[in-house]
Amino acid sequence: MNFGTALRSWSTFHQPNAKSSDRESKFFTFDYSGCGNVVQAALTERLQDWEMFPRYPFSEQEQDAIQRHYSMGQWSHSPCGGGIHFDRVVCPVCDRQFLFSYGIHEPNNGLLLLTVEGVVEIN
């Protein structure tokens, strides 16, 4: 797995993008200059995922490459302080794939906050 341009880099300054108490669906939208399309990633449903690699299957080699890319250890957390999760997001126009990373933090019992931490092109 080779990583291309980071469209959003990890930072402790990112604000939460969705919370479990949201009544309507939330999306994270980013522009992909390669094809000029706007790409969306649904956030609300991701609040239910507790696995590090929840949706698309990542091979063990891909998981290792992702963890090396982000210099993660066995017990690493997201910059927001919660668990880190990785997913693939695909551009509906050109089929370009992106590694979508987000953190889920539980600051209060039952309140979950999702923070989009990174978006990186996968070559």
NORJO-V70000 format. One record per pair of residues at least 12 apart in sequence whose C-alpha atoms are under 7 Angstrom apart, sorted by the first residue. I is the first residue (numbers start at 0). GAP is how many residues later the second one is. Records with the same first field share a line. If there is no record, write none. Layout:
I: GAP + GAP
This chain:
0: 61 + 64
1: 120 + 121
2: 117 + 118 + 119 + 120
3: 116 + 117 + 118 + 119
4: 115 + 116
5: 113 + 114 + 115
6: 112 + 113
7: 110 + 111 + 112
8: 108 + 109 + 110
9: 69 + 107 + 108
10: 68 + 106
11: 67 + 68
13: 101
14: 100
15: 97 + 98 + 99
16: 97 + 98 + 99
17: 25 + 26 + 95 + 96 + 97
18: 93 + 94 + 95
19: 27 + 91 + 92 + 93
24: 19
25: 16 + 17 + 18
26: 13 + 14 + 15 + 16
27: 12 + 13 + 14 + 15
28: 12
34: 59
36: 56
38: 52
40: 48
46: 67
50: 34
51: 32 + 33 + 34
52: 32 + 33 + 34
53: 33
54: 32
55: 31 + 32
77: 25
79: 23 + 25 + 35
80: 24
81: 21 + 22 + 23
82: 20 + 21 + 22
83: 18 + 19 + 20
84: 16 + 17 + 18
85: 13 + 14 + 15 + 16
86: 12 + 13 + 14
87: 12
96: 24 + 25
97: 21 + 22 + 23 + 24
98: 20 + 21 + 22 + 23
99: 18 + 19 + 20
100: 15 + 16 + 17 + 18
101: 12 + 13 + 14 + 15 + 16
102: 12 + 13 + 14
